[in-house]
Amino acid sequence: MTPDEFRTHGHALIDWITDYLEGIERYPVGSQVQPGEIRAMLPEHPPATAESFDAVMADMDRVIMPGITHWQHPEFFAYFPGNTGYAAILGDLAASGLGVQGMSWVTSPACTEVETLMMDWMQELLGLPEKFRSTSATGGGVIQGSASEATLASVLAARWRVTGGRINTIGDTTNLVAYATAQAHSSIEKGLRVAGIGTSQIRVVPHDGSFAMRVDELERMVAEDRARGLQPFWVCSSRGTTSSMAFDPTADIAHVARANGMWLHVDAAMSGIGALAPEMRWINDGVELADSYCTNPHKWMGVNFDCDLFYTSDRAALLGALSILPEYLRSQAAEAGAVIDYRDWQIPLGRRFRSLKLWFTIRTGGVTDAIDMMRRHVGLTQELASWVAADPRFEVIAPHPLNLLCVRLKEGDLETDAMIEKANASGRALFTRTVLDGAVACRVSIGGRTTERRHVEQAWALLQELA
Ligand SMILES: *Cc1c(COP(=O)(O)O)cnc(C)c1O
């Protein structure tokens, strides 16, 4: 592709994206294709000669679009949102255009320094503790690709700290035990497994009627493990669980963690960003006692994937676990301690200039936009809850302080499942099913950037029609 062609096609692609997003309501929300259908529409072997870019774009419309589930659709109520915003899309494009590898400060100083500043800006905007700022004595933050990576990084730092760094040489994790509820995200167990903490060393702490961790049970389990000669080392407090958006009591968990030398990680991947709005700051209650914390602008802030904010108050443990310095990565700036090398804060070496999309978003009014949007979502969720309460066929089966409502047909699991299946097949909306203490529920996650009252009304009408 020549520079002139890039310019022409690039402008056309921006138009294509804008038309897509502004006309998205014409698509069914969930892709309607069968497995293998997309591949079957494409040639089995790579082209022998160059094709025109127009031919590629024609196939975007013909082949790709039918296989897209429209996450930006205002009737998308599935999973958790994965919002995008125009400024963030441009920030990501700029990062692609620069094509820098930000593994070390010296490989592109702006990539590191803007990221550090964005982490500090977000610490301030979210009202997070000072100990997470880059300027604090022992802490700091980094953008990870996902909350899963943040969790893994936190486990590795905790493992390093509890073993006094010996883990790097002996590699033995058999004594270590970690704690979370059954409501914690699957990435918790995955991260622990990757770090060598087997399922038999992961304790599932019972939860209460609101799906929050029972701290009395945590305390009992930790004491039991210690009596058996095991070493409790890591506990996860979820602030906004994936199944039902439950909130573990972080401060109480912190006291058990402190008393037993454990690392406390707060997983607020979905909800934490709500703290941009002052009245939602409670979401992060107790985080001042945590060793690490994460939240995802790529879910609810209009900053497209991938962008997870990961903070720790113990960067020495994180760096102890993850820094390895081969000759070819040495630099004077790093040796003098004058700079941050983010490769030491994450699993991979290479990294994209991800802070640009945050910078573009924040500077162009993205914070106010996000706050307005989140308030709208929370309000709509409460309204929907009142509509559900007025229909005797339905029930709400979990607390819903924010933007997730778990509804169920009183008739039973099979009926609820059938309703969700039919709703999703209709293409008119998309929901995710979950099971809460044995009861099937339809999760209504209200998080679309363009989701308005009328969209929630339509979704509710659809559920009522299929009940
Ligand atoms: C979405 C979510 C995750 C996983 O986030 P990724 O960034 O996709 O890894 C983890 N924990 C919670 C509570 C979540 O909502």
The ligand as a MOL file (V3000), in Angstrom:
LIG
                    3D

  0  0  0     0  0            999 V3000
M  V30 BEGIN CTAB
M  V30 COUNTS 15 15 0 0 0
M  V30 BEGIN ATOM
M  V30 1 C -14.4800 -8.4230 33.2900 0
M  V30 2 C -13.9370 -8.8110 34.5970 0
M  V30 3 C -12.6950 -9.4340 34.6960 0
M  V30 4 C -11.8750 -9.8130 33.4980 0
M  V30 5 O -11.5230 -8.6830 32.7810 0
M  V30 6 P -10.5340 -8.7640 31.5350 0
M  V30 7 O -10.0370 -7.3730 31.4470 0
M  V30 8 O -11.3500 -9.1700 30.3840 0
M  V30 9 O -9.4830 -9.7450 31.8600 0
M  V30 10 C -12.2100 -9.7390 35.9500 0
M  V30 11 N -12.9260 -9.4330 37.0540 0
M  V30 12 C -14.1240 -8.8410 37.0010 0
M  V30 13 C -14.8590 -8.5240 38.2640 0
M  V30 14 C -14.6710 -8.4990 35.7660 0
M  V30 15 O -15.8550 -7.9010 35.7140 0
M  V30 END ATOM
M  V30 BEGIN BOND
M  V30 1 1 1 2
M  V30 2 1 2 3
M  V30 3 2 2 14
M  V30 4 1 3 4
M  V30 5 2 3 10
M  V30 6 1 4 5
M  V30 7 1 5 6
M  V30 8 2 6 7
M  V30 9 1 6 8
M  V30 10 1 6 9
M  V30 11 1 10 11
M  V30 12 2 11 12
M  V30 13 1 12 13
M  V30 14 1 12 14
M  V30 15 1 14 15
M  V30 END BOND
M  V30 END CTAB
M  END
